[in-house]
Amino acid sequence: MRPAWHVAVGVGLGAAAYQMTSDWRMAASFTAAEVLVDLDHALEHMCRSDRPFCLKTFFGKRNSLDWPKMVFILHAYEWVILLTISSVYFSRPVLGAAALGLAVHLLLDEIGNRRFIARGYFAPGFYFFSYRLYRGFLVRNLIREAGGKE
């Protein structure tokens, strides 16, 4: 999903969270988690791309398929689980709001990429950090179009 859509969804649902809870911290936590997850795309680009970091190269098609590895440390359902457990254990609902924001982001990414997932372009466990780790973060093991198995 495009970043602008994540901003729109994050702000909209964050406003709804504020309307329901009257707690600006819950709304801000949800919105920040839903939107800021994509910062790992910028981090990956700066660490892996041989192209200069600018909007044209950053949003260029197939940019990340040219890299040998793809970590995307924040795009992981494990963080949703960890944040949820932490929210309950430490009695911090704001962490639960962050978990929900992250879960919404990942689900929207999966919906936005469903045609690629359905065609087998993405490995089935792509949005699990542990799966990407197991596959060595290698693009060829995670995305068929980049050389992975059909």
C-alpha positions as CSV (number, residue, x, y, z in Angstrom):
1,M,0.0,0.0,0.0
2,R,1.2,3.5,-0.8
3,P,2.4,5.7,2.1
4,A,-0.2,8.3,1.5
5,W,-2.9,5.7,2.0
6,H,-1.3,4.6,5.3
7,V,-1.3,8.2,6.4
8,A,-5.0,8.6,5.5
9,V,-6.0,5.4,7.2
10,G,-3.7,6.1,10.2
11,V,-5.1,9.6,10.8
12,G,-8.7,8.5,10.2
13,L,-8.6,5.5,12.5
14,G,-6.5,7.5,15.0
15,A,-9.3,10.1,15.1
16,A,-11.8,7.3,15.6
17,A,-9.7,6.0,18.4
18,Y,-9.7,9.4,20.0
19,Q,-13.4,9.7,19.6
20,M,-13.9,6.4,21.3
21,T,-11.4,6.7,24.1
22,S,-10.9,10.5,24.6
23,D,-7.2,9.6,25.1
24,W,-4.9,11.4,22.7
25,R,-2.0,9.0,23.7
26,M,-4.0,6.0,22.4
27,A,-4.9,7.8,19.2
28,A,-1.3,9.0,18.7
29,S,0.2,5.6,19.4
30,F,-2.2,3.9,16.9
31,T,-1.5,6.5,14.2
32,A,2.3,6.5,14.8
33,A,2.5,2.7,14.6
34,E,0.3,2.6,11.5
35,V,2.2,5.2,9.6
36,L,5.8,5.1,10.8
37,V,6.3,1.4,10.1
38,D,7.3,2.4,6.6
39,L,10.4,4.1,7.9
40,D,12.1,0.7,7.5
41,H,11.7,1.1,3.7
42,A,13.8,4.3,3.9
43,L,16.3,2.5,6.1
44,E,16.6,-0.4,3.7
45,H,17.0,2.0,0.8
46,M,19.8,3.9,2.5
47,C,21.6,0.7,3.6
48,R,21.2,-1.3,0.4
49,S,20.6,0.8,-2.6
50,D,23.4,2.0,-4.8
51,R,21.2,4.8,-6.0
52,P,21.1,8.2,-4.3
53,F,18.4,8.6,-1.7
54,C,15.8,10.9,-3.3
55,L,12.1,10.5,-3.9
56,K,12.5,9.4,-7.5
57,T,14.8,6.5,-6.7
58,F,13.0,5.7,-3.4
59,F,9.7,5.3,-5.1
60,G,11.1,3.7,-8.2
61,K,9.5,0.4,-9.3
62,R,11.4,-2.8,-8.6
63,N,13.9,-0.8,-6.5
64,S,14.1,-3.4,-3.6
65,L,14.2,-6.3,-6.1
66,D,17.7,-5.2,-7.1
67,W,19.0,-5.7,-3.6
68,P,20.4,-9.0,-2.5
69,K,18.7,-8.9,0.9
70,M,15.5,-7.5,2.3
71,V,15.1,-7.2,6.0
72,F,12.3,-4.6,6.7
73,I,12.7,-5.0,10.4
74,L,9.4,-3.2,11.3
75,H,7.2,-5.1,8.9
76,A,6.6,-8.2,11.1
77,Y,3.7,-9.7,12.9
78,E,6.0,-10.7,15.7
79,W,6.0,-7.1,16.8
80,V,2.2,-7.1,17.0
81,I,2.4,-10.1,19.4
82,L,5.2,-8.6,21.5
83,L,3.4,-5.3,21.8
84,T,0.1,-7.0,22.7
85,I,1.8,-9.1,25.4
86,S,3.7,-6.1,26.7
87,S,0.4,-4.1,26.8
88,V,-1.2,-6.7,29.0
89,Y,1.8,-7.5,31.2
90,F,2.7,-3.9,31.9
91,S,-1.0,-2.7,31.9
92,R,-0.2,-0.1,29.2
93,P,-3.1,0.3,26.8
94,V,-1.0,2.6,24.7
95,L,1.1,-0.4,23.7
96,G,-2.1,-2.2,22.7
97,A,-3.0,0.7,20.5
98,A,0.4,0.6,18.8
99,A,-0.1,-3.2,18.3
100,L,-3.4,-2.5,16.6
101,G,-1.9,0.2,14.4
102,L,0.9,-2.1,13.3
103,A,-1.5,-4.9,12.7
104,V,-3.7,-2.7,10.5
105,H,-0.6,-1.6,8.6
106,L,0.5,-5.1,7.9
107,L,-3.0,-6.3,7.0
108,L,-3.4,-3.3,4.6
109,D,0.0,-4.2,3.0
110,E,-1.2,-7.8,2.6
111,I,-4.4,-6.6,1.0
112,G,-2.6,-4.2,-1.2
113,N,-0.2,-6.9,-2.3
114,R,-2.7,-9.7,-2.5
115,R,-2.4,-10.1,-6.3
116,F,1.4,-10.7,-5.8
117,I,0.8,-13.1,-2.9
118,A,-1.9,-15.0,-4.8
119,R,0.4,-15.4,-7.8
120,G,3.2,-16.7,-5.6
121,Y,5.5,-13.7,-6.1
122,F,5.8,-13.2,-2.3
123,A,6.7,-16.1,-0.1
124,P,3.7,-17.0,2.1
125,G,5.4,-16.0,5.3
126,F,6.8,-12.7,4.0
127,Y,5.3,-10.5,6.7
128,F,6.9,-12.6,9.5
129,F,10.4,-11.5,10.5
130,S,11.2,-15.0,11.6
131,Y,10.4,-16.3,8.2
132,R,12.5,-13.8,6.4
133,L,15.3,-14.6,8.9
134,Y,14.9,-18.3,8.2
135,R,15.2,-17.6,4.5
136,G,18.4,-15.5,5.1
137,F,16.6,-12.3,4.1
138,L,17.6,-13.1,0.6
139,V,15.4,-11.5,-2.0
140,R,15.7,-14.5,-4.3
141,N,14.3,-16.7,-1.5
142,L,11.4,-14.3,-0.7
143,I,10.2,-13.0,-4.0
144,R,9.8,-15.3,-7.0
145,E,10.1,-12.6,-9.6
146,A,13.6,-11.9,-8.2
147,G,14.8,-15.4,-8.9
148,G,12.9,-17.5,-6.4
149,K,11.3,-20.8,-7.1
150,E,8.0,-21.0,-9.0
